[in-house]
Amino acid sequence: VGQSVEQQFPIKTGTIEGSRVQLEAVPDQGPALVKFDLTLDGDDHMSGDLTGEGGEGSLKGKIDLKREK
């Protein structure tokens, strides 16, 4: 998981139930833990929420992913 192909960080845990995908990742910088709660829509689109927790506070956001062809 990451902002680009060059900037990636490992997925700590992940589950898939039906079209729901949940991931937890630990970035090199920023929040100590980032959680993704996504819904798969077809073969090339996922969207949902992300939250981050850490010593510097928390973050919340929406995420919308589409596979590049």
Contacts in CASP RR format, 6 or more apart in sequence:
PFRMAT RR
TARGET T0000
AUTHOR 0000-0000-0000
METHOD contacts of the structure
MODEL  1
VGQSVEQQFPIKTGTIEGSRVQLEAVPDQGPALVKFDLTLDGDDHMSGDL
TGEGGEGSLKGKIDLKREK
1 8 0 8 1.000
1 9 0 8 1.000
1 10 0 8 1.000
1 11 0 8 1.000
1 23 0 8 1.000
1 25 0 8 1.000
1 34 0 8 1.000
1 36 0 8 1.000
2 8 0 8 1.000
2 9 0 8 1.000
2 25 0 8 1.000
2 27 0 8 1.000
9 25 0 8 1.000
9 26 0 8 1.000
9 27 0 8 1.000
9 28 0 8 1.000
10 25 0 8 1.000
10 26 0 8 1.000
11 23 0 8 1.000
11 24 0 8 1.000
11 25 0 8 1.000
12 24 0 8 1.000
12 25 0 8 1.000
12 26 0 8 1.000
12 33 0 8 1.000
13 23 0 8 1.000
13 24 0 8 1.000
14 21 0 8 1.000
14 22 0 8 1.000
14 23 0 8 1.000
14 24 0 8 1.000
15 21 0 8 1.000
15 22 0 8 1.000
16 22 0 8 1.000
18 40 0 8 1.000
19 39 0 8 1.000
19 40 0 8 1.000
19 41 0 8 1.000
20 37 0 8 1.000
20 38 0 8 1.000
20 39 0 8 1.000
20 40 0 8 1.000
21 36 0 8 1.000
21 38 0 8 1.000
21 39 0 8 1.000
21 40 0 8 1.000
21 46 0 8 1.000
22 35 0 8 1.000
22 36 0 8 1.000
22 37 0 8 1.000
22 38 0 8 1.000
23 35 0 8 1.000
23 36 0 8 1.000
23 38 0 8 1.000
24 33 0 8 1.000
24 34 0 8 1.000
24 35 0 8 1.000
24 36 0 8 1.000
25 33 0 8 1.000
25 34 0 8 1.000
25 36 0 8 1.000
26 32 0 8 1.000
26 33 0 8 1.000
26 34 0 8 1.000
27 34 0 8 1.000
30 54 0 8 1.000
30 56 0 8 1.000
31 52 0 8 1.000
31 53 0 8 1.000
31 54 0 8 1.000
31 55 0 8 1.000
31 56 0 8 1.000
31 57 0 8 1.000
31 58 0 8 1.000
31 59 0 8 1.000
32 53 0 8 1.000
32 54 0 8 1.000
32 55 0 8 1.000
33 52 0 8 1.000
33 53 0 8 1.000
33 54 0 8 1.000
34 50 0 8 1.000
34 51 0 8 1.000
34 52 0 8 1.000
35 50 0 8 1.000
35 51 0 8 1.000
35 52 0 8 1.000
35 53 0 8 1.000
36 48 0 8 1.000
36 49 0 8 1.000
36 50 0 8 1.000
36 63 0 8 1.000
37 48 0 8 1.000
37 49 0 8 1.000
37 50 0 8 1.000
38 46 0 8 1.000
38 47 0 8 1.000
38 48 0 8 1.000
38 63 0 8 1.000
38 65 0 8 1.000
39 46 0 8 1.000
39 47 0 8 1.000
39 48 0 8 1.000
40 46 0 8 1.000
41 47 0 8 1.000
43 67 0 8 1.000
44 66 0 8 1.000
44 67 0 8 1.000
44 69 0 8 1.000
45 64 0 8 1.000
45 65 0 8 1.000
45 66 0 8 1.000
45 67 0 8 1.000
46 63 0 8 1.000
46 64 0 8 1.000
46 65 0 8 1.000
47 62 0 8 1.000
47 63 0 8 1.000
47 64 0 8 1.000
47 65 0 8 1.000
48 62 0 8 1.000
48 63 0 8 1.000
48 64 0 8 1.000
49 60 0 8 1.000
49 61 0 8 1.000
49 62 0 8 1.000
49 63 0 8 1.000
50 59 0 8 1.000
50 60 0 8 1.000
50 61 0 8 1.000
50 62 0 8 1.000
50 63 0 8 1.000
51 58 0 8 1.000
51 59 0 8 1.000
51 60 0 8 1.000
51 61 0 8 1.000
52 58 0 8 1.000
52 59 0 8 1.000
52 60 0 8 1.000
END
